[in-house]
Amino acid sequence: MEPVNVGAMLRRAREAAGLSQADVALKSGTTRNYISRIENEKSDIQLETLQ
């Protein structure tokens, strides 16, 4: 199975929706810094955050 680049997928979806990292952070109960780290593959994302 191919590894999935969740960070790139998140960035594309966020940009397509016209949302900022701060918007996504607010909606997901995280911080903008955490969203940035996920998008740049500096941090793993928790399954609960994806839901």
N, C-alpha and C positions, 0 to 999 in steps of 0.2 A: 504494500500500500504506500502511495506517495505521501510524504509529509505535507501538511497543510500550513500555509503561511497565514495565520490568523491575523497578524498585524496588518498585512497588506490588504486583506479582505475587509477588515474593520475600517481602514483608511478610505478605501474605495466606496464603501457603503456610506460612511460619514459624509464624504465629499458629495456623493450623489444626492444625499438628502439635504445638502446645504447646511450642515451642522458644523459647529466648531468643536474642538476637543473639549472645551469647557461645557458646551451643551451636552455632549455625550456623557461627560463625567457627572453632571448634575442629574441626568436621567438615570444613570446606572448606580448612583450612590458612591462614586469613587472620586478621585481627584484628576485634574487635567494632566498633572505630571504622570500619573499611572497610565492614563490613556496614551500619552506620548510614548512612554516606555514600551507599552504593548505594540504600538504601531511601528516602533523602531527595533522591535525584537530584543529589547533589553530586559524584559520582564515577561514571565509566563502569566497567562490569564487564568483566573479561576472559573470553573464551570458555572458557578452561581452568577458570576458577572455576565457571562454570555447570555444567560436566560433572562 
